[in-house]
């Protein structure tokens, strides 16, 4: 009788552990993406070595917005994942002049208080027209970012977006929401 209770207790623990593993795998596969930032292309916002979470469900019922930090498959090499900020939305006309970004012929440049420093690499004059279902992205460290300005396939298709980056969880000194 005692062995039977011990066996039931053991089986109960095994089921709990298996359920926890299955739930964790489902969350990792369908809800959250974990990424470690390899380069300084998003510095000041995200530093090399930061561990971040991305929300895989962010764009199921909503569209990406200008300023969102996204995790996506690189348009020129779908085996690589990149993290960049959305600058141009579908249908936007992007004009870059002297390190300032202008959207849809606006006379006022895009406010970008997240930039690491004044940028001079590929700082214009450049012009882009973002196709339907695509996005123009750039790193916050414009002088050191492999982004839409440099790619053969300039735009990130919506289908290439894996998730929206939202939280730095390590190192603890950077712990918090990304903006």
Secondary structure, 3 states (H helix, E strand, C coil): CHHHHHHHHHHHHHHHHHHHHHHHHHHHHHCEEEEECCCCCCCCCCCCCCEEEEECCCCCCCCCCCCCEEEEEECCEEEEEEEEEEEECCCCEEEEECCEEEECCCCCCCCCCCCCCCCCCCCCCEEEECCCCEEEEECCCHHHCCCCCCCCCCCEEHHHEEEEEEEEEECHHHCEECC
